[in-house]
Each structure stands twice: as structure tokens, then as C-alpha cells.
């Protein structure tokens, strides 16, 4: 696996969706569980110059439920964030899209702080300070890759 951070830099990010739904007040002492999912989808982009740039769509969904709730119950809260990130290659021989697509998971190291910066204030406003977002899951075995997307639990 290639570490794309050695050849690509984060050139631009833009939040394209932020949905948050708190179904009821969550007291500070209430126990609940939260699941955070991250899906990354690489996209080709037109570029000028010798070195390419590619887009990466990061979709984060955080759902919380009471620990006693069954699967059929509505979540206690749901927060969804979609961030578009543009990565520009800054050195080396041009990397084609297929190589970028196969190795894009290495870029999450830069995206986690961006995602945290966007989501933490929303969670705080909802009174959900106890939800801890991951900063970096690279290399810990919790990653699943399928059909060009990366999902992290």
C-alpha cells in the first residue's frame, strides 16, 4: 500500500452537507451508545499541469441510541456530515486514478481533524459531549474496504 500523504497535499475542503437530528433531550448522566461510520469515495477531477488532483468525498454518520433500545427503535440522535476534499499531487511521477483509488485510505490521517473540527461543536450544542470521535484509525484493523469505498467503524 502506498502512503499518498508523501505525494499529495490537502488543497481544499468544503462542507456540502450537515444534518443533525436530536429526537429528545439527553441528560448528562444518561447512558447511550454511539456508532460513527466514515465512508470515503474517491472521484476523478480534471486538472491542468503535469501532476493530478483528485477529489475525496468523506461522509460521516454518527448515530446514538439508548443502550436498552432495540434495533427497530428510532435513534436518539443522528448527525451526518459530508466533506469534499481535493488532494493535489505535489511530487513524484503522476499517480493515476486507479492507484489513488486503491490507496486513498492513507489520506484519512488528514481528514480526521477536519471532520472533528466540524462535528465537535454540533455534538456540544446537542449536549452530547460524551461522544468521542476518532482522530486516527489508520492501521488498527477496524477498516473495511469494498467497491471503491472505505468504511470505518
Helices and strands as residue ranges (DSSP letters): G 4-6, E 8-22, E 32-44, E 53-66, E 77-89, H 97-103, G 104-107, H 108-125, E 143-146, E 149-152
